[in-house]
Amino acid sequence: MTERILVTGATGYIGGRLVPRLLGEGAEVVCLVRPHSTLDRPFAGDVDTVHGSADDIDAVADAARGCRVAYYLIHSLDVEDFEERDREMAEAFRRGCERAGVERIVFLGGLGNEDEELSPHLRSRQETGRVLAAGSVAVTELRAAIIIGSGSASFEMLRSLTEMLPIMTTPRWVNETRCQPTAIDDVLDALKSARHRSAPGHDVLELGGPDVVTYREMMDTYARVAGLPRRRIIGLPILSPKLSSHWVGLVTPLPTTLAKQLVGSLVNDVVVTKNPATEALDLEPLGFEQSVGRALAMIDDLVIPTSWSDNARADLDATPDADDPVWAGGQVLEDRRTVTSTNASPSDVFRVVTGLGGDRGWMWGDWLWRIRGVLDQLFGGSGIRRGRRHPDELAVGDAVDFWRVVGLDPDRHLRLRAEMLLPGFAWLEWTIETKPGPDGEVTELRQRARYVPKGLFGRIYWFVLVPFHQILFPRLAARIMAEAEKLSQEEVPRPV
């Protein structure tokens, strides 16, 4: 019999990654989504979507009807009175689940010793678990520390601070407070397994990876895995969490309100002391260094299914591309160009785009491309000497001069990732669509150069090149379309 499961927070970081895993196990998933939000996820067509607020008992009861398990994966860190807000939402959600006959609530909370004076964030997370468990429904609460994964708020704070600041002054507790970070995949595996628990009442499991580290050790490890020079970190007792949060809000993508709560939580040791989830759920967690390497590899390949900022986008009804690197939480600098034609077909345009590079060159300004290639070689890169495997055929994984094909959809889309030496990550892509025009259909080519800088020099690098981009990129797009129009008028056999 198919299991029916309620998931809240499906538009968020954790929920957006958990739902596909539940669907993959054959579960029937119901997503409770806020009234004015859009469930713009690849799995949207495979779930039942119910619009309503988690603090509306009737809405929760309607959504949870027929569900044995309900996942509570929401919080209110983006508001000033988040503790009161979380308390009210948890109580309403519990009552709605009781009314619907739910047997178990699974909740993701935060690690921290209950006997210590916890930060407001951790205190609220643990209070939320107790409120959920105050009724007749059994609750499995997974308590985790920092989650390491592409797009998580904690990881993006770590990444931004380490990449931006080769030398930094930090609060003294950065060298002292202990943390047991967990890979996002291990968190998802734990959540998935927790629904099968049979323990009554408030079932608390503490989730942590195999490594216990300080925040300084995390930054040192990140720098090593990312190939950055060792960071110089100077601990100062005069820096308070409040002052630090303002600095974090300035140099990272996180808003100050969120940074304040995350930084404030770093003063508490967050390590597993009892009821380890790894034993209870039979998990083999990744080490911290492995987790960082996997997260960076996903960012490099633009595999960022969800981000800490997704909830804000849902509220604004904004729909970023599913593979957009802004989902990773970093700053993205772009150059966009759009050209149209009433004569060239999408296949003609795609043929020209996929023929760029190698002996054929780059349509316009080959001398600029060659200069960039020479500079790359001088600093140890491959330059443009690699060329391409075949003058016309192209496949994912192929080299094109100092680019690599990472996305290809025939007659629709091509994405190249830069492999020249850069203080950041760069992509060049083209999207082709047919749209209605005043005199019939037109073919539209959208060209986009994207760059995610690493550190201050990475930003300087982009802005130094902006004048060249203003010359090169519009001419490149125009020449591609002009060449496609020529092809449309010729009787040239097209590749199959």
C-alpha positions in Angstrom: 0.0 0.0 0.0 1.4 3.4 -1.0 2.4 5.5 2.0 1.0 9.1 2.0 3.3 11.7 3.6 2.9 15.4 4.4 5.9 17.7 3.9 6.1 21.3 4.9 8.9 23.5 3.7 9.0 21.9 0.2 10.0 25.3 -1.2 12.9 25.5 1.2 16.4 24.1 1.3 15.9 20.8 3.1 12.3 20.1 2.0 13.1 20.7 -1.6 15.8 18.0 -1.5 13.8 15.5 0.7 10.7 15.3 -1.5 12.4 13.7 -4.5 13.9 11.0 -2.2 10.5 10.2 -0.7 9.0 10.0 -4.2 11.9 7.7 -5.3 10.9 5.3 -2.6 7.3 5.2 -3.9 5.7 7.4 -1.4 2.7 9.6 -2.2 3.7 13.1 -1.1 1.5 16.1 -0.1 3.2 19.5 0.1 1.7 22.2 2.3 2.8 25.4 0.6 2.1 29.0 1.8 -1.0 30.6 0.2 0.9 33.0 -2.1 3.9 30.8 -2.8 4.6 28.7 -5.9 6.0 25.2 -5.7 8.3 25.7 -8.7 10.3 22.5 -8.4 10.9 19.7 -10.9 8.8 17.4 -8.8 5.8 19.8 -8.7 3.8 17.6 -11.1 4.4 14.4 -9.0 3.0 15.7 -5.7 -0.3 16.9 -4.3 0.0 20.6 -3.5 -2.2 22.2 -0.8 -2.0 25.9 -0.2 -2.3 27.0 3.4 -0.3 28.2 6.3 1.3 25.9 8.9 -0.3 28.0 11.7 -3.8 27.4 10.3 -5.1 24.3 12.1 -7.8 23.6 9.5 -5.3 23.9 6.6 -2.9 21.5 8.3 -5.7 19.0 9.1 -6.9 19.1 5.5 -3.4 18.6 4.0 -2.5 15.9 6.5 -5.7 13.8 6.1 -4.7 10.2 5.2 -1.0 10.8 6.0 0.7 8.6 8.6 3.8 10.8 8.8 4.2 14.6 8.6 7.6 16.4 8.1 7.9 19.8 9.9 10.8 21.6 8.1 10.0 25.3 8.6 11.2 28.1 10.8 10.9 31.9 11.0 14.5 33.2 11.3 13.7 36.0 8.8 11.5 37.9 11.4 12.5 39.7 14.6 10.0 37.8 16.8 10.9 34.4 15.4 10.8 32.6 18.7 7.1 33.5 19.4 6.3 32.9 15.7 7.9 29.4 15.7 6.1 28.5 19.0 2.7 29.4 17.6 3.3 27.7 14.3 4.4 24.5 16.0 1.4 24.4 18.2 -1.0 24.9 15.4 0.7 22.3 13.2 0.6 19.7 16.0 -3.1 20.3 16.6 -3.8 20.0 12.9 -1.9 16.7 12.7 -3.8 15.4 15.8 -7.1 16.2 14.1 -6.0 14.4 10.9 -4.9 11.3 12.8 -1.2 11.6 11.9 0.9 9.0 13.8 4.4 10.7 13.7 5.9 14.1 13.1 9.5 14.3 12.0 11.2 17.5 12.8 14.7 18.8 12.0 16.1 20.9 14.9 19.4 22.1 16.3 22.1 20.5 18.4 23.1 22.0 21.7 23.3 21.1 25.4 19.9 21.8 27.0 21.5 22.5 30.3 23.6 25.4 28.9 22.5 28.9 28.0 21.8 28.4 24.3 21.6 31.1 21.6 18.1 32.3 20.7 18.2 30.3 17.5 19.1 27.0 19.1 16.8 27.6 22.1 13.9 28.2 19.7 14.7 25.1 17.7 14.6 22.9 20.7 11.5 24.6 22.1 9.8 23.9 18.8 10.5 20.2 19.2 9.0 20.2 22.7 5.9 22.1 21.5 5.4 19.6 18.6 5.7 16.7 21.1 3.3 18.2 23.7 0.3 16.4 22.2 -0.8 12.9 21.3 1.4 12.6 18.1 4.8 10.9 18.5 7.7 13.2 17.4 11.1 12.2 16.1 13.3 15.2 16.4 16.7 15.1 14.6 19.1 17.6 16.1 21.9 18.7 13.7 24.7 21.2 13.8 26.1 23.0 10.7 24.8 21.4 7.5 27.5 21.2 4.8 26.0 21.3 1.3 25.9 23.5 -1.8 23.4 26.3 -1.0 23.0 25.8 2.7 23.2 29.0 4.8 25.9 27.8 7.1 28.1 26.5 4.2 27.7 29.7 2.2 28.7 31.7 5.2 31.8 29.5 5.7 32.6 29.7 2.0 32.2 33.4 1.6 34.2 34.3 4.7 37.1 32.0 3.7 37.2 33.0 0.1 36.8 36.8 0.6 39.2 37.3 3.5 42.8 35.9 3.4 43.4 37.7 6.7 40.6 38.1 9.2 40.1 39.1 12.8 37.4 36.9 14.5 35.8 36.5 18.0 38.0 34.4 20.2 35.3 31.6 20.3 36.0 30.9 16.6 39.1 29.1 17.9 37.4 27.4 20.9 33.8 26.4 20.2 33.4 22.8 19.0 31.1 21.8 16.2 30.1 18.5 14.6 29.1 19.4 11.0 27.0 17.0 8.9 26.8 16.5 5.2 23.4 17.4 3.6 23.1 13.9 2.1 23.4 12.4 5.6 20.8 14.8 6.9 18.4 13.7 4.1 19.1 10.0 4.7 18.4 10.5 8.4 15.1 12.3 7.7 14.1 9.7 5.3 14.8 6.9 7.8 13.2 8.7 10.7 9.7 8.2 9.4 10.0 4.4 10.2 10.8 5.0 13.9 8.4 3.4 16.4 9.5 5.1 19.6 6.6 6.7 21.4 6.5 10.3 22.7 9.4 12.7 22.1 12.1 10.7 20.3 15.2 12.9 20.2 18.2 11.8 18.0 21.4 13.8 17.7 23.0 13.9 14.3 26.6 14.7 13.6 29.4 13.7 11.3 32.5 11.9 12.4 34.6 15.0 12.9 34.5 17.4 15.8 36.1 20.7 14.8 36.3 24.4 15.6 35.1 27.0 13.2 38.7 28.0 12.6 39.5 24.4 11.7 36.6 24.4 9.3 37.9 27.5 7.5 41.4 26.0 7.3 39.9 22.8 5.8 37.8 24.7 3.4 40.7 26.7 2.1 42.7 23.5 1.6 40.0 21.7 -0.3 39.2 24.8 -2.4 42.9 25.2 -3.3 43.2 28.6 -1.5 46.3 29.8 0.4 46.2 29.2 4.2 44.1 31.8 5.9 45.5 33.9 8.7 42.9 34.1 11.5 43.4 36.4 14.5 41.1 35.8 17.4 40.1 39.0 19.4 38.1 38.8 22.7 36.5 42.3 22.0 34.5 41.1 19.0 30.9 40.1 20.1 28.5 37.9 18.1 26.4 41.0 17.4 29.4 42.9 15.8 30.5 39.8 14.0 27.0 39.3 12.5 27.1 42.8 10.9 30.4 42.0 9.4 29.2 38.6 8.1 26.1 40.4 6.6 28.5 42.8 4.8 30.9 40.3 3.2 28.6 37.3 2.6 25.3 36.9 0.7 23.4 36.3 3.9 21.2 39.1 5.2 22.2 40.5 8.6 19.0 39.1 10.3 19.9 35.6 9.3 23.7 36.1 9.9 22.9 37.4 13.4 21.2 34.1 14.4 23.8 31.8 12.8 26.7 33.7 14.3 25.0 33.8 17.6 24.7 30.0 17.6 28.4 29.6 17.1 29.1 30.5 20.7 27.6 27.1 21.8 29.3 23.7 21.4 27.1 21.7 19.1 28.3 18.1 19.4 26.6 14.7 19.8 26.5 13.7 23.5 23.6 11.2 23.6 21.3 9.2 21.4 23.4 9.4 18.2 21.3 9.2 15.1 24.0 7.4 13.2 23.6 4.3 15.4 19.8 4.5 15.7 19.3 4.9 12.0 22.3 2.9 10.8 24.1 5.7 9.0 27.7 6.0 7.8 28.2 9.8 7.7 30.7 11.6 5.5 33.7 13.3 7.1 33.9 17.1 7.0 36.6 17.3 4.3 34.6 14.9 2.1 31.5 17.0 2.6 33.2 20.2 1.6 34.7 18.6 -1.5 31.3 17.2 -2.6 29.6 20.6 -2.0 32.2 22.5 -4.0 32.0 19.9 -6.9 28.2 20.5 -7.0 28.6 24.2 -7.1 31.3 23.9 -9.8 28.8 21.8 -11.9 25.9 24.1 -11.2 24.1 21.3 -9.4 22.4 23.3 -6.7 18.9 21.9 -6.4 18.0 24.2 -3.5 19.4 27.1 -1.5 18.9 28.9 1.8 17.4 31.8 -0.2 14.6 29.8 -1.9 12.0 30.8 0.6 12.6 34.5 -0.1 12.2 33.8 -3.8 9.0 31.9 -3.2 7.5 34.8 -1.4 8.4 37.2 -4.2 7.1 34.7 -6.8 10.4 34.8 -8.6 11.5 31.8 -10.6 15.3 31.5 -11.1 16.6 29.0 -13.6 17.0 25.6 -12.0 20.8 25.5 -12.7 21.5 29.1 -11.9 24.6 29.5 -9.7 22.9 32.2 -7.6 21.2 29.3 -5.9 24.5 28.6 -4.4 24.3 31.8 -2.5 27.2 33.5 -4.1 27.4 36.8 -6.1 26.8 36.2 -9.8 27.9 38.8 -12.3 26.4 38.6 -15.8 26.4 39.9 -19.3 23.1 39.2 -21.2 22.5 39.7 -24.9 19.4 38.9 -27.0 19.1 38.8 -30.8 16.2 37.7 -33.0 15.6 36.6 -36.6 12.6 35.9 -38.8 14.8 33.9 -41.2 17.0 31.6 -39.2 15.5 28.4 -37.7 16.5 27.2 -34.2 18.4 24.3 -35.7 20.4 26.8 -37.9 21.3 28.9 -34.9 22.2 25.8 -32.8 24.4 24.6 -35.6 26.4 27.8 -35.6 26.6 27.9 -31.8 27.9 24.4 -31.5 30.5 25.1 -34.2 32.3 27.8 -32.3 35.9 27.4 -31.3 38.7 25.3 -32.6 40.0 26.1 -36.2 36.7 27.9 -36.9 37.3 30.5 -34.2 34.8 32.6 -32.3 33.0 34.6 -35.1 34.4 38.0 -34.0 37.4 39.3 -32.2 39.5 36.1 -32.5 42.5 38.2 -31.5 40.9 38.9 -28.1 40.3 35.2 -27.5 43.9 34.4 -28.5 45.3 37.0 -26.1 43.3 35.5 -23.3 44.6 32.1 -24.3 48.2 33.3 -24.3 47.7 34.8 -20.8 46.2 31.6 -19.6 49.3 29.7 -20.9 51.7 32.1 -19.3 50.2 31.4 -15.9 50.2 27.6 -16.4 46.8 27.1 -18.0 46.0 25.2 -21.3 45.1 28.3 -23.3 43.2 27.7 -26.5 45.6 25.1 -27.8 43.2 22.2 -27.0 40.9 23.2 -29.8 38.0 20.7 -30.1 37.5 17.0 -30.9 35.4 17.5 -34.0 34.6 20.7 -36.0 30.9 20.1 -36.0 30.0 17.4 -33.5 29.7 18.3 -29.9 28.8 16.3 -26.7 28.7 17.0 -23.0 32.3 16.6 -21.7 34.0 17.8 -24.9 36.7 20.5 -24.7 36.2 23.6 -26.8 39.5 25.6 -26.5 39.6 26.7 -22.8 35.9 25.8 -22.3 34.2 22.5 -21.4 30.7 21.5 -22.5 28.6 21.0 -19.4 25.1 21.3 -20.9 23.6 20.5 -24.3 20.0 20.3 -25.4 19.8 19.9 -29.2 18.4 23.0 -31.0 17.7 24.7 -27.6 20.6 25.2 -25.3 24.4 25.0 -25.0 26.4 25.8 -21.8 30.2 26.0 -21.6 32.2 26.1 -18.3 35.5 28.0 -18.3 38.6 26.0 -17.6 41.1 28.9 -18.0 42.8 30.1 -14.8 40.3 32.4 -13.1 39.8 34.0 -9.7 36.3 32.5 -9.8 34.0 30.4 -12.0 32.6 31.3 -15.4 30.1 30.0 -17.9 29.0 31.0 -21.4 25.6 29.8 -22.6 23.1 30.2 -25.4 19.4 29.5 -25.2 17.3 29.3 -28.4 13.5 29.7 -28.6 10.8 30.3 -31.1 8.4 33.2 -30.2 5.5 34.9 -31.9 6.3 38.2 -33.7 4.3 40.8 -35.5 4.9 39.1 -38.8 5.0 35.5 -37.7 7.3 33.4 -35.6 10.8 34.7 -34.8 13.8 32.8 -33.5 15.3 34.3 -30.4 18.9 33.7 -29.2 19.7 34.6 -25.6 23.4 34.7 -24.8 24.5 34.9 -21.2 28.0 35.1 -19.7 28.0 34.4 -16.0 30.8 34.7 -13.5 31.0 33.8 -9.8 34.0 35.7 -8.3 36.2 34.3 -5.6 37.4 36.9 -3.2 38.1 40.6 -3.8 40.4 40.0 -6.7 37.7 38.0 -8.5 35.4 41.0 -8.4 38.2 43.3 -9.7 38.9 40.9 -12.5 35.3 41.0 -13.8 35.1 44.8 -13.7 38.4 45.3 -15.5 37.1 43.1 -18.3 33.7 44.9 -18.6 34.8 47.3 -21.3 36.0 44.3 -23.4 32.7 42.5 -22.8 30.8 45.5 -24.1 32.7 45.2 -27.3 32.9 41.5 -27.7 29.7 39.9 -26.5 27.1 42.0 -28.5 29.1 41.4 -31.7 29.4 37.6 -30.9 25.6 37.3 -30.6 25.0 39.3 -33.7 27.5 37.4 -35.8 26.0 34.0 -34.6 22.6 35.1 -35.8 23.9 36.5 -39.1 25.7 33.3 -39.8 22.6 31.3 -39.0 20.6 33.4 -41.5 23.1 32.5 -44.2 22.8 28.8 -43.4 19.0 29.1 -43.8 19.4 30.3 -47.3 21.8 27.6 -48.4 21.1 24.0 -49.4 23.5 22.5 -46.9 22.9 19.0 -45.5 22.4 19.3 -41.7 24.0 16.9 -39.3 21.6 14.3 -38.0 
